[in-house]
């Protein structure tokens, strides 16, 4: 996978800030199932060139049945919001029409780990 230094740094920042390591294999947005993410999981979205976005799982399901996520996009006029996988992917696509979200990975912050 091609990556840019800026994208790697942003991904590393959020994971380090939350004391989390990626703990799941990458999946496509269409493969996400209801209840797949636990409350507090970091959900990391990737495009062809690396990191694209981080959201936090609410532990609930959206009306669509997809996991509900707190999206922490940088646009203060419209975010933070609670959205589902399709909604976050749509926001990302509107920001960069040529490069949609391709995969998702999750990470569990240390404060949610037992022991």
Backbone as a ProteinNet text record, in pm:
[ID]
protein_1_A
[PRIMARY]
XXXXXXXXXXXXXXXXXXXXXXXXXXXXXXXXXXXXXXXXXXXXXXXXXXXXXXXXXXXXXXXXXXXXXXXXXXXXXXXXXXXXXXXXXXXXXXXXXXXXXXXXXXXXXXXXXXX
[TERTIARY]
84.3	0	88.2	57.5	129.5	86.5	180.4	146.1	219.1	161.1	229.4	274.1	383.1	436.3	331.3	256.8	153.8	48.3	3.5	-98.9	-47.9	75.2	132	141.5	185.8	199.9	65	-40	-172.1	-223.3	-208.1	-249.2	-172.6	-41.6	41.4	4.9	-27.4	-65.5	-188	-295.4	-418	-398.5	-325.7	-302.4	-218.3	-114.8	-31	-107.9	-184.8	-262.6	-357.3	-415.7	-510.9	-444.2	-311.4	-237.5	-299.6	-313.7	-380.8	-293.2	-310.3	-243.8	-351.4	-329.7	-425.3	-433.4	-554.9	-568	-655.9	-695.7	-781.5	-727.3	-759.8	-723.9	-807.2	-753.3	-825.9	-946.3	-1057.7	-1178.8	-1230.8	-1312.2	-1375.5	-1499.1	-1535.8	-1655	-1779.9	-1793.8	-1911.9	-1913.6	-1802.4	-1793.5	-1824.5	-1844.8	-1872.5	-2010.1	-2017.6	-2142.7	-2193.1	-2325.2	-2378.3	-2308	-2277.4	-2214.6	-2068	-2006.3	-1867.6	-1769	-1802	-1711.4	-1764.4	-1673.6	-1710.1	-1702.5	-1778.9	-1777.2	-1634.5	-1592.8	-1459.2	-1353.7	-1385.5	-1288.3	-1258.9	-1132.8	-1096.7	-1118.2	-1185.9	-1212.3	-1133.3	-1032.6	-938.5	-970.7	-995.6	-1032.9	-910.4	-895.5	-781.5	-826.8	-753.5	-769.5	-649.6	-639.4	-531	-392.8	-381.5	-251	-229.1	-310.2	-289.1	-403.9	-373	-468.9	-556.9	-687.9	-781.2	-860.9	-898.2	-989	-992.1	-1022.2	-1042.6	-1177.4	-1251.8	-1379.1	-1375.7	-1470.4	-1478.8	-1613.8	-1611.2	-1734.7	-1817.4	-1948.6	-2039.2	-2083.1	-2069	-2119.1	-2265	-2324.5	-2464.8	-2472.1	-2589.9	-2612.7	-2690.1	-2659.2	-2733.2	-2863.8	-2951.7	-3077.9	-3055.1	-2942.8	-2910.3	-2871.3	-2844.8	-2796.8	-2645.5	-2578.6	-2432.7	-2389.6	-2268.2	-2221.2	-2226.5	-2264.7	-2271.3	-2134.1	-2086.9	-1953.4	-1956.9	-1870.3	-1845.9	-1740.7	-1777.8	-1684.9	-1621.7	-1491.3	-1419.9	-1352	-1426.9	-1373	-1331.1	-1241.9	-1186.4	-1280.3	-1392.5	-1484.8	-1572.3	-1543	-1615.9	-1760.9	-1794.3	-1931.9	-2026.2	-1975.7	-2062	-2021.5	-1911.6	-1864.3	-1822.6	-1815.3	-1832.3	-1979	-1997.9	-2131.4	-2130.5	-2249	-2262.3	-2314.3	-2244.1	-2279.6	-2249.2	-2289.5	-2257	-2143.1	-2102	-1990.8	-2017.7	-2136.4	-2168.4	-2162.2	-2211.6	-2209.3	-2068.8	-1982.6	-1843.9	-1772.9	-1796.6	-1736.6	-1786.8	-1914.5	-1969.7	-1905	-1884.1	-1816.8	-1676	-1605.6	-1468.5	-1467	-1564.9	-1570	-1601.9	-1687.5	-1718.6	-1597	-1508	-1386.3	-1279.7	-1284.9	-1183.6	-1249.4	-1316.2	-1398.1	-1321.2	-1193.9	-1115.6	-1061	-1070.1	-1007.8	-1100.7	-1190.1	-1283.1	-1212.9	-1279.8	-1230.9	-1225.4	-1113.2	-1098	-1104	-1042.8	-1040	-1057.3	-1089	-1108.3	-1033.8	-970	-911.3	-955	-954	-990.4	-873.9	-879.7	-781.4	-855.7	-819.3	-880.5	-785.7	-828.2	-744.1	-713.2	-597.2	-551.7	-651.4	-723.2	-815.9	-936	-957.1	-1065.3	-1018.6	-888.4	-835.6	-838.8	-872.7	-873	-732.1	-723.7	-597.3	-508.6
-118.4	0	123.9	218.6	343.8	426	495.2	579	711.7	813.8	942.1	964.2	1039.3	1065.6	1134.9	1230	1302.2	1205.1	1112.2	1017	923.9	877.3	789.1	862.8	986.7	1063.6	1084.7	1114.1	1134.9	1006.2	895.2	765.7	735.1	750.1	723.4	814.6	941.4	1035	985.8	952.6	910.7	780.4	686.7	560.2	582.1	664.3	691.9	772.1	871.6	955.1	870	768	680.4	553.3	545.9	428.6	302	299.1	188	134.3	7.1	-56.1	-120	-117.7	-181.4	-328.4	-376	-512.7	-602.3	-556	-635.6	-629.4	-730.7	-730.5	-625.6	-576.5	-479.4	-545.9	-473.7	-520.6	-410.1	-445.9	-347	-291.5	-165.9	-109.4	-195.7	-260	-343.3	-471.2	-506.6	-628.1	-604.2	-479.3	-447.7	-500	-566.1	-624.5	-549.7	-553.7	-491.8	-547.9	-460.8	-503.6	-541.1	-512.9	-553.8	-474.7	-351.3	-267.5	-251	-250.7	-227.6	-78.9	-36.8	103.6	145.5	257.6	310.3	264.6	164.4	122.9	239.6	253	346.5	274.5	338.5	280.9	365.9	303.4	375.1	344.4	448.4	437.1	463.5	383	396.4	413.8	496.7	511.2	443.3	454.6	390.2	433.6	556.5	608.8	609.2	536.1	526.3	582.4	626.2	674.9	785.3	778.5	881	945.4	867.6	921	828.4	885.3	806.4	843.2	742.5	763.3	676	699.4	623.3	552.6	422.7	344	381.8	395.3	427.6	302.5	187.2	62.7	37.2	125.9	110.8	93.4	62.5	51.5	172.7	215.6	323.4	266.5	351.5	305	207	221	132.7	-7.8	-23.2	-150.3	-154.9	-63.6	-52	5.8	-23.5	36.7	189.5	248.5	392.9	443.1	552.1	603.7	753.3	800.2	943.7	980.8	1063.9	1106.6	1238.5	1240.9	1358.6	1433.3	1455.4	1525.2	1666	1724.8	1855.7	1973.2	1951.6	2059.5	2092.6	2201.3	2237.8	2276.3	2312.5	2351.5	2231.8	2116.9	1999.6	1883	1892	1779.5	1828.1	1747.6	1602.5	1564	1448.3	1393.8	1245.8	1189.5	1044.8	997.2	901.3	852.9	703.8	641.3	500.8	489.7	367.5	344.8	409.4	387.1	442.2	595	655.5	801.5	857.2	794.3	841	821.1	707.6	684	786.1	824.8	924.4	1061.2	1099.5	1226.9	1226	1114.2	1103.2	1112	1049.5	1052.2	1192.4	1265.5	1401	1492.6	1461.2	1540.1	1503.2	1380.3	1331.8	1229	1276.1	1190.2	1076.1	1096.1	995	883.5	901.9	805	770.9	674.7	637.1	557.5	543.7	458.2	315.6	249.3	111.5	9.5	40.5	-55.9	14.3	-67.4	-20.9	-117	-62.1	-144.3	-84.4	-164.6	-112.7	-126.9	-45.4	-49.5	-25	-96.4	-77	3.7	123.1	201.8	126.7	152.8	80.4	91.4	205.2	218.5	126.6	61.8	-35	-179.3	-200.5	-335.4	-386.5	-512.6	-566.5	-575.5	-561.7	-582.6	-467.4
0	0	0	-85	-85.2	34.8	97.8	212.1	201.2	259.6	265.6	409.2	427.7	561.3	648.7	592.8	668.1	720.8	636.1	677.6	785.7	774	876.3	1008.4	1005.9	1129.4	1197.5	1121.4	1180.7	1244.1	1175.4	1227.9	1356.8	1352	1469.8	1585.8	1556.1	1661.7	1737.7	1665.8	1733	1809.7	1751.8	1820.9	1946.5	1937.5	2054	2158.9	2115	2206.4	2290.2	2229.9	2298.7	2353.4	2345.2	2391	2333.5	2201.7	2133.5	2021.5	1994.1	1880.9	1794.5	1662.3	1573.5	1608.8	1633.4	1683.4	1597.7	1485	1396.9	1255.1	1176.7	1035.2	961.2	852.1	770.3	703.6	701.9	634.6	544.2	449	362	433.1	405.1	469.4	451.3	337	310.2	394.9	457.9	539.5	687.3	726.6	867	904.5	1019.6	1067.5	1190.8	1215.3	1336.9	1460.5	1554.5	1678.7	1666.4	1552.9	1530.7	1616.2	1649.1	1727.4	1869	1964.6	2104.6	2135.1	2234	2275.8	2307.5	2250.2	2273.8	2175.8	2092.4	1990.3	1896.6	1860.1	1754.4	1622.5	1530.7	1398.6	1300.1	1238.3	1153	1007	929.9	788.9	702.1	595.1	504.9	360.4	287.9	143.2	77.3	-52.9	-126.7	-76.5	-27.2	12.2	163.2	236.6	380.8	461.6	580.8	679	622.4	653.9	606.7	720.1	822.9	924.4	1045.9	1162.5	1284.3	1343.6	1385.7	1455.4	1581.6	1670.1	1795.1	1799.1	1823	1828.2	1950.4	1929.9	2041.1	2117.1	2052.7	2112.7	2079.6	2001.6	1960.4	1809.5	1762	1617.6	1568.7	1446.3	1381.7	1327.5	1278.8	1220.7	1106.1	1037.1	924.6	971.2	1101	1154.1	1162.6	1094.4	1097.1	1232.5	1277.2	1402.8	1397.8	1507.6	1522.5	1568.7	1507.1	1537	1562.6	1654.9	1671	1567.3	1471.4	1367.6	1409.6	1417.3	1465.4	1351.6	1244.4	1128	1167.7	1092.2	1125.5	1097.1	1033.1	999.1	1120.4	1187.1	1308.6	1283.3	1160.8	1131.8	1130.3	1093.6	1080.7	1170.4	1242.3	1323.5	1461.6	1562.1	1557.4	1539.2	1479.3	1458.8	1492.7	1504.8	1515.7	1381.2	1323.2	1189.7	1182.6	1072.6	1051.9	950.7	919.8	827.7	691.4	635.2	503.7	505	610.9	620.7	625.5	703.4	711.7	578	514.2	382.1	280.2	288.8	197.1	219.5	346.2	375.5	318.5	335.9	284.8	132.8	68.7	-78.2	-129.4	-58.2	-103.1	-90.1	4.5	22.4	-80.5	-132.8	-227.5	-317.9	-421.3	-507.8	-574.5	-600.6	-671.8	-582.7	-450.9	-360.4	-243.5	-262.9	-155.7	-44.6	67.4	175.9	123.5	143.8	96.8	209.3	321.7	431.9	565.8	666	803	895.3	997.3	1103.6	1236.2	1341.4	1473	1569.2	1672.5	1780.4	1910.4	2013.3	2143.4	2232.1	2276.9	2365.2	2494.8	2552.7	2672.6	2788.4	2798.2	2911.3	2900.9	2786.2	2772.8	2782.3	2794.2	2801.9	2945.7	2966.5	3103.2	3159.5	3292.1	3361.3	3358.9
[MASK]
+++++++++++++++++++++++++++++++++++++++++++++++++++++++++++++++++++++++++++++++++++++++++++++++++++++++++++++++++++

